[in-house]
């Protein structure tokens, strides 16, 4: 085995090692990207795009600030489970 053969094999091993290293990095990046995309469109996920959008708009309408003070699910629950002295109706003071 002469010197050019050794250089060929060493160079080939380095190239294969780099392909393996960057291939595994790319595979994990692509896999996490696919998971994030699927999570954004899953109807039951709290990270779904529609859920986040409604909560973001409701948060601004709620008190004018972006402070995560609004939840659409909580609003639906409060609306469907009103009590006599709920904040949806004004409190009447009796004298």
C-alpha positions in Angstrom: 0.0 0.0 0.0 1.6 3.2 -1.1 1.2 6.7 0.3 -1.6 7.8 -2.2 -3.7 4.8 -1.1 -3.3 5.8 2.5 -4.3 9.4 1.8 -7.4 8.1 -0.2 -8.5 5.9 2.7 -7.9 8.5 5.3 -9.7 11.2 3.3 -12.6 8.8 2.6 -12.9 8.0 6.3 -12.9 11.7 7.2 -15.6 12.4 4.6 -17.8 9.5 5.8 -17.3 10.6 9.4 -18.4 14.2 8.4 -21.4 12.8 6.5 -22.4 10.7 9.5 -22.0 13.6 11.9 -23.9 16.2 9.9 -26.4 13.7 8.7 -27.4 12.9 12.3 -27.6 16.6 13.1 -29.8 17.2 10.1 -32.0 14.2 10.9 -32.6 15.5 14.5 -33.3 19.0 13.2 -35.7 17.8 10.6 -37.4 15.5 13.1 -37.9 18.3 15.6 -39.2 20.6 12.9 -41.7 18.0 11.8 -42.8 17.5 15.5 -43.2 21.3 15.9 -45.2 21.6 12.7 -47.5 18.7 13.7 -48.0 20.2 17.2 -49.1 23.5 15.6 -51.9 21.8 13.8 -53.0 19.2 16.4 -56.6 20.2 17.4 -56.2 19.0 21.0 -52.8 20.8 21.6 -52.5 23.9 23.7 -49.7 25.0 21.3 -52.0 24.8 18.3 -52.0 28.0 16.1 -55.7 28.7 16.4 -55.6 28.4 20.2 -52.6 30.7 20.5 -54.1 33.2 18.1 -57.4 33.4 19.9 -55.7 33.8 23.2 -53.4 36.5 21.9 -56.3 38.5 20.5 -58.4 38.0 23.6 -55.5 39.0 25.8 -55.1 42.4 24.0 -58.9 42.9 24.1 -59.2 41.8 27.7 -57.1 44.6 29.3 -55.1 46.2 26.5 -51.8 44.5 27.4 -49.9 41.5 26.4 -49.7 39.8 29.8 -51.4 36.4 29.2 -54.4 37.3 31.3 -56.9 35.7 28.9 -57.7 32.1 28.2 -60.5 31.2 25.7 -61.2 27.9 27.5 -61.6 29.6 30.8 -63.8 32.3 29.2 -66.1 29.6 27.8 -66.3 27.9 31.2 -67.1 31.1 32.9 -69.7 32.0 30.3 -71.5 28.6 30.5 -71.3 28.4 34.4 -72.6 31.8 35.4 -73.7 32.3 39.0 -76.0 34.8 40.5 -73.2 37.1 41.6 -70.9 36.6 38.6 -68.7 39.3 37.0 -70.8 39.1 33.8 -73.6 41.0 35.6 -73.2 44.0 37.8 -73.4 43.4 41.6 -76.4 45.0 43.2 -76.1 46.2 46.7 -79.2 46.0 48.9 -79.8 48.6 51.5 
